[in-house]
Amino acid sequence: MFSSSGPVGAARMGTDLRTSVVNEWGRCHDVRNLFIIDGSIFVTAGGVNPTCTIQALALYIADAMKKNLANLFD
C-alpha cells in the first residue's frame, strides 16, 4: 500500500476562494502572479505515486499560462 508523506492538499485547487488557494490553472487567489504547481494543489492524497499526475498538471498549467499570456500579469 502506498502512503503519501509529502504535503498534499496544503494549497487546494478550486474556484471557491473560501475553500481553495489556487484557481483551476494553478494561479493563487491571494498572491498576484504566484502559480503553485506541485502535489499541494491536490485535494487529497491518492493511492499511488503522484509523480505522473504532477507532471501532467505542470504541462496543463504551463499551457494555460501560455494561452492566457496577454492577461496573465494584470
C-alpha positions as CSV (number, residue, x, y, z in Angstrom):
1,M,0.0,0.0,0.0
2,F,1.3,3.4,-1.0
3,S,1.3,6.2,1.6
4,S,2.0,9.8,0.7
5,S,4.3,11.5,3.1
6,G,4.7,14.8,1.2
7,P,2.5,17.8,1.6
8,V,-0.8,17.2,-0.2
9,G,-3.8,19.4,-0.1
10,A,-2.0,22.4,1.5
11,A,-2.8,24.7,-1.5
12,R,-6.0,23.2,-2.9
13,M,-7.2,23.9,-6.4
14,G,-10.7,25.2,-7.0
15,T,-12.9,28.1,-7.9
16,D,-14.2,28.9,-4.4
17,L,-11.9,31.4,-2.7
18,R,-13.1,30.3,0.7
19,T,-12.1,26.6,0.2
20,S,-9.2,26.8,-2.2
21,V,-5.8,28.5,-2.6
22,V,-5.3,28.4,-6.4
23,N,-7.7,28.6,-9.4
24,E,-8.2,25.9,-12.0
25,W,-4.9,26.6,-13.6
26,G,-2.7,27.0,-10.5
27,R,-2.8,30.8,-10.1
28,C,-3.0,31.8,-6.4
29,H,-6.2,33.6,-5.4
30,D,-4.5,36.0,-3.0
31,V,-0.9,36.5,-4.2
32,R,-0.7,38.1,-7.6
33,N,1.2,36.2,-10.3
34,L,2.0,33.3,-8.0
35,F,1.5,29.8,-9.5
36,I,1.7,26.6,-7.5
37,I,2.4,23.5,-9.5
38,D,3.1,20.6,-7.2
39,G,1.3,18.0,-5.1
40,S,-0.1,20.6,-2.7
41,I,-2.8,21.5,-5.2
42,F,-4.4,18.1,-4.9
43,V,-7.5,17.9,-2.8
44,T,-6.4,14.7,-1.2
45,A,-3.7,12.1,-1.4
46,G,-4.1,9.3,-4.0
47,G,-3.3,5.6,-3.6
48,V,-0.3,5.6,-5.9
49,N,2.8,7.7,-6.6
50,P,1.7,11.1,-7.8
51,T,4.7,12.0,-10.0
52,C,3.0,11.4,-13.4
53,T,-0.1,13.4,-12.3
54,I,2.1,16.3,-11.1
55,Q,3.9,16.3,-14.4
56,A,0.6,16.3,-16.3
57,L,-0.7,19.2,-14.2
58,A,2.5,21.1,-14.8
59,L,2.1,20.7,-18.5
60,Y,-1.6,21.7,-18.3
61,I,-0.9,24.8,-16.2
62,A,2.0,25.8,-18.5
63,D,-0.3,25.5,-21.5
64,A,-3.0,27.6,-19.7
65,M,-0.4,30.2,-18.8
66,K,0.7,30.4,-22.4
67,K,-2.9,30.7,-23.7
68,N,-3.6,33.5,-21.2
69,L,-0.3,35.3,-21.5
70,A,-1.9,38.5,-22.7
71,N,-3.9,38.8,-19.4
72,L,-1.5,36.9,-17.1
73,F,0.1,39.9,-15.4
74,D,-3.0,42.1,-15.0
